[in-house]
């Protein structure tokens, strides 16, 4: 290959590259492509060419292109207020719609859009200005064929008709209507109706007529509802008052039952406590007797065993000493016999002397041992006598303590009997006063009520008064009989206590006689006393522990009871609190009456002589009837009780007049009847 050929090839290569570059530049400059969003129409040399999904050469000077937007364009249309559309029934309607249009993707439609709309398809505002009139005409024409109710209820039909009208109009411009959206549809406000306009005047008349009719109907419904509500409220209020009345009645009944239940529970608690105390006292006395008997038996057994053991030991010891002494004497005798045999001749005189000395020593030792034994026996006898004296002193002291305790119990029983008798008498007097006050109050009420028929009422009142007095006397006799029976029972208890004292005295004498035969040593007596002291200390400790636990349990129960009482007091009503106040007054009424009747203790009897107010005598009021005199006599009794009134004021009951005293004493009578029933039940048990 020559140099010239290589140069030619390179030259042609350079030329080819330059040509390719120039062609590529020209193609980039002259070749126009369409997109999915924009098509174009080329006019000029060669005629009209529509390019939708391809491209074409566009030469300057000889060709011209018109771009067409293929996207969907949203055109909002609003006809409101003065520009609102008019329906078939002459109503103005505010309507807001949105039309979505686009160019049909066909060459004829694109060419038509390019020729009629030009570049306005690329600017939505200009396209909307161009098509707004057509859309408004479609909205108005369809609205003129339908009423307001039909437009609202058949909005789909309205939209379809508008689409049909608008589609025909848009087809001439190469456009198609994708959809129509009605975003707002409502009646125009009344202020925008023109009364001078025939259409508006007719529609306004219908609208006002409809509005007023509906307002009248609404007012009728509202008034009917108000009447129904008030009627129902009245019925509900009546039912509420009835329920409140029933609730209040139930509450009062419940409080009354609770008060009665509390009284029964208090009485039951007192009864249970008394029974438990009696059982505990009986158990304590029984346990003490059993403990004392066991202790005496154990001491006697110990002392008998000790005496037998000591006698055996002493007998064995003496026998052993005698045996040892005999053995020793025998051994010494043998030794001396041998010595005597060895030194018979030399020491015969010495042996005789030694034998005498030995015999004297043996006698002396025996006398010494017997003296020591006698001294030991005398010492033991003195120790036994001293122990017996100590035991005798303890028994005497215990007997004195028991006697003083029994005397105190007898004194307490007598005082309790006297107090019960006094309380019974006072209760009888109180009940009699209550009955008399009730009679006086009833007579006063009867006097005001039976003014027109006084003769019959006087006889009836006198008869009732006699019956009441007979009833009071009968109750008084029954109460006195009950008091006498209680006195007899307490006398029997006193007799039993005296017999118990004699029994314990006899037991103490037997113990004293048994103690006289004891022969224990001082150490054993001391150990026995220490053991007894330990048992007593353990017993006292157990008793104290049990008492402490009982006190603790009592304190816990009392605290819980007080807490429950406080909670009950917090939820009590005013009537219940007033009832508690009356109960407190009744609790203090016994002391009040007791203090007020002390001056009457020296009065043996009272006789009421009615000598005033008789016909033709007295103070000039002979024309008054016996009923008036009886009532005035009962009222004069009121002047004799200033002390009771003052004390009742101090406990919170001011102005305790006859009218109020009837209720108070009636409550006291109920409380006394309840207490009497509980006492009778307790006695039966």
Phi, psi and omega in degrees: 000133185267167180294326180293320180294319179297319179295322179295318180298315180297321180296313179296325177296318180295319180295319180297319179297317180297320180296317180298317181296318181294318180296318179297320180294318180295321179295319179295329184273324189259339185267121180252137181245146173270162178236180178291340183258331186228128170250169179214160180239121180263131178234162180121224182299125180093357177092191183274133178229125179258124181243116180250312183231037179210218179206175181199153177281134179237108182268137178299152176075317186265341182236153175220139181241148175234118181279143180232127180280125179265357180287161175283133181247129178268123181242106179280141179228128180230125176237099185226164176057239183292335182266012182296152180281157181248131182270182181294326180269024173064033176257143175271136184232126172278123183228139175233125183226159177231124180257130179249111184238158176204165178279137178291133184277064173226150186297321180293316181294320179295317179297320179293319179295322180293322182283328184265327184252333180066220182278006179292340178294339179276346180241104184300327181295315180294321178295321179295319178298325182288321186264355186300317182298320179296316181294320179296321178297319178296317180297316182292319183294318179289321180296328180292342180266353184232152176275172180296318180295320179294321178297322181283317184280331181242057182295328179295317177298320179299317180294318180298317179295320178295320179298318180297314180296315183289326181296318178297323180289320184285337182297331179291343179254010179076018181252159173230146180268115181287310178196164175235129179244120175271105183272338181207134180214114183203159178291144178285146179299152184297332183293343181264004173276134181261110182297338180281348179269134183298314180298315181293322180296317179295314179294322180295322178298312179298320183293315180295320178300315179295317182296315181294321178298315179295323179294322177297316178298318179296319178296319177299317180295317180297316180294320176298320178295319179298316180297316180297320180295315180295321177298315179295322178297320178297315178298318179296322179294320177298315179296322179297315178297321178295317178296319178297320178298315178297319179297317179295320178296317178296320180296316179297318177298319179295318178297320178297318177295321179296318179297317178296319179296320178297317179298317178296319180295319178298317178295320179295322178296316179298316179298314180297318180296318179296318180295318179295319179296319178295316178296319180297318179295319179295317178296321180296315180297318179297316180296319179297319178296315179297318180297318180295318179296316179297320181295317179297315180297318180295318179296318178297317179297316179298315182294320178297316179296320180296317180298313180298318180297316180296319178297317179297318180297315181297317179298315180297317182297316180296318180297318179296317180297319179295319179296315179298320180295319179294319178297315181296318179297319180295318180295314179297324179296317179296317180299316182290328175297320177296316179297322179295319178296321180289319184245036186302319184280320186281321191248024182300317178295320181293323180295318179298318179295317181295323178297318178299315180298319183293319178297318178298320180294319180297316179298318179296316179298319180295318177297320180297317180296317179297321178297317180296319179297318179296321178297318178298317179296321178296319177298315179298319179298320177296318179298318179296318179297319179295318177299320178296321178297318179297313180297320179297318178297318178297317180296318179297316179297316179298319179296320179295319179296314180298320180296317179295322179295318180294321178297318178297317179299319178297318179297318179296319179297318178296317179296320179295319177299316180296318180294317179297319179296319179295317179296320178298316179297317179295320178297321178297316179297318179298316180297321178297317178296319179298314180298318180295320178295320177298319178299317180297316180296317179296322179294323179294318178295319179295327180295321180286330186272333187244040180296330183278343184226059191289326185297310180295320181293325179297316179296318181295319180295317179298319179296316178297321179297318178297318179297319180297316180296320177297320178297318179297316179297319179298315178298321180296318179297318179297318179296317179297321177297320178297318179297317179298319179297319177298321179297318179297317180298315180294326176297319177298320178298320179297319178298317178298322178296319178297318178297322178296323177297316179297320179297315179295325177296318178296319177298320179296321178296319179296319178297318180297319179294323179292327181291336182293340183263006181285141181229029181282156177285171183293324181294315179295321178297318179297317178297318178298315178298319179297319178298317178298317179299319179297317178299316179296320179296317178297319178297316178297320180296316178297318179298316179296320179296314179298319179296320179295317178297319178297318178297320180297313179298319179298319179296317179296314179297320179296319179296315178297318179297318179295321177298315178297321178296320178296317177297318178296321178297325182292328183265002180288147175275180180296321179296320179294321178294321177297323176296321177296321178298319177295325178295319177297320178298321178293325177298323181272351186295327180299312179296323180297311181294322180299317180291326184284336182260004178303317179297344182273000181295329182274000181268121181280331181193158181231130176237127180262117180248116180267106185240001182252162174078007179287156183297123177086008180218190178085220186257027177092004180255043183293347182280353183280152185276164176299331179297317178299319181295320180296317181294319179293326177295320178293324179290327177295334177297331181296329181287348183267007183237047179292327181296317180296318179299316181297317180291327176291326174297322180294330179267008172101021178236085180282158176052055182282075182283181183296322181297323179277330181296331178299313178297318183297311182289331176295320175297319178298320179297318178299317179297318179293323178296318178298316179297319179296320178297317179296320179296319178296318178298318179298317180295321178297318178295000000 
